[in-house]
Amino acid sequence: MQFIPVLVLMVLFFVMMFGIGFILNMLMKTTWFPSYLFVIVILPVVVYSLWDHSSTLMSHLASFQLVDYMTGVAGLAGAIISGWTIQKLRLGGYRMF
């Protein structure tokens, strides 16, 4: 596992989920919707769509590499930080957010 491509991938997923979460928060006026969406929809879809059902769920989850988990955590962190940012902007008096 090379370090530079993994770092770029993590930053890419973080920025992508932060941007999508920020836009969803502005449009829907919800603070934590992107975080819930990530956990409830995206993670099960990714896990279920890649599972061949001939093995157990735990062995399937163990088959993922560290890079897969690191990018997933970076995406979730981007979604959470977008909610935190919107919340701080609203508390600061910005009505647009």
C-alpha positions in Angstrom: 0.0 0.0 0.0 1.5 3.3 -1.1 1.0 6.2 1.1 0.5 9.1 -1.4 -2.4 7.6 -3.4 -4.2 6.6 -0.2 -3.8 10.1 1.2 -5.1 11.7 -2.1 -8.0 9.3 -2.0 -8.9 10.1 1.6 -8.7 13.8 0.9 -10.9 13.4 -2.2 -13.6 11.5 -0.3 -13.5 14.0 2.5 -13.9 17.0 0.2 -16.5 15.3 -1.9 -18.7 14.3 1.1 -18.1 17.7 2.7 -19.2 19.5 -0.4 -22.3 17.3 -1.0 -23.2 17.6 2.6 -22.8 21.3 2.7 -25.0 21.7 -0.4 -27.7 19.4 1.0 -27.7 21.2 4.3 -28.2 24.6 2.5 -31.0 23.3 0.3 -32.9 21.2 2.8 -32.2 23.2 6.0 -31.2 20.1 7.9 -28.0 19.9 9.8 -27.2 16.2 10.1 -29.0 14.7 7.1 -25.8 13.9 5.1 -24.3 12.0 8.1 -27.5 10.0 8.4 -27.7 9.4 4.7 -24.1 8.2 4.6 -24.6 5.7 7.4 -28.1 4.5 6.6 -27.9 4.4 2.8 -24.4 4.5 1.4 -22.6 2.0 3.7 -25.2 -0.8 3.4 -25.5 -0.3 -0.4 -21.7 -0.6 -0.7 -21.5 -3.6 1.6 -24.5 -5.4 0.2 -23.8 -4.9 -3.4 -20.3 -6.3 -3.1 -21.3 -9.3 -1.0 -21.5 -12.6 -2.9 -23.6 -14.2 -0.1 -21.5 -17.4 -0.3 -19.6 -16.2 2.8 -20.6 -14.8 6.1 -21.0 -11.1 6.7 -18.0 -10.9 9.0 -15.7 -12.7 6.5 -17.0 -10.3 3.8 -16.2 -7.3 6.0 -12.8 -8.8 6.8 -12.0 -9.1 3.1 -11.9 -5.3 2.7 -8.5 -3.7 2.9 -7.4 -0.9 5.2 -7.6 1.5 2.3 -11.3 0.8 2.0 -12.0 1.6 5.6 -9.8 4.7 5.6 -11.7 6.2 2.7 -15.0 5.3 4.2 -14.0 7.0 7.5 -12.8 10.0 5.6 -16.1 10.3 3.8 -18.0 10.0 7.0 -15.8 12.6 8.6 -16.5 15.0 5.7 -20.3 14.5 6.1 -20.1 15.1 9.9 -17.9 18.2 9.5 -20.2 19.6 6.9 -23.1 19.4 9.5 -20.9 20.9 12.2 -19.9 23.8 9.9 -23.5 24.5 8.9 -24.5 24.5 12.6 -21.7 26.9 13.5 -22.7 29.2 10.6 -26.3 29.3 11.7 -25.3 30.0 15.3 -23.1 32.8 14.0 -26.2 34.5 12.5 -25.9 33.5 8.8 -29.5 32.9 7.7 -28.5 31.7 4.3 -27.2 28.5 5.8 
